[in-house]
Amino acid sequence: MTDPNFIILYVDSPESSAQFYHQLLGKAPVELSPTFAMFVLASGVKLGLWSRHTVEPSTAANDPLGGGGELAFAVSNSVSVDKIYSHWCQLGLAIIQSPTVLDFGYTFVAIDPDGHRLRVFTPGEQ
């Protein structure tokens, strides 16, 4: 397992939030679209700002307020995603999204006992 290295916050407007974080962090986002913005911090940790209106799966199922965020674990390939998925299922973690392909890569989402999302993904694999 790798250490979490990607923090995602759900926001109303990624573009507006990116302007705020640009000023706060003193750096421009490395990625910016109407639904997502990303900053790479000096530590190497990535900060993502994802539109709460387009996040998948929807936050409405387990968070009626639509806020929150998730810890994202980037792994090297889809085989690693599937291995971690199987392991977490064996551990009894609640899975709210089975492995699936989304526009950014192959992913699944579990939740911790407090309802925080734990996303495992490999970027760009289709």
Secondary structure, 3 states (H helix, E strand, C coil): CCCCCEEEEEECCHHHHHHHHHHHHCCCCCEECCCEEEEECCCCCEEEEEECCCCCCCHHHCCCCCCCEEEEEECCCHHHHHHHHHHHHHHCCEEEEEEEEECCEEEEEEECCCCCEEEEEEECCC
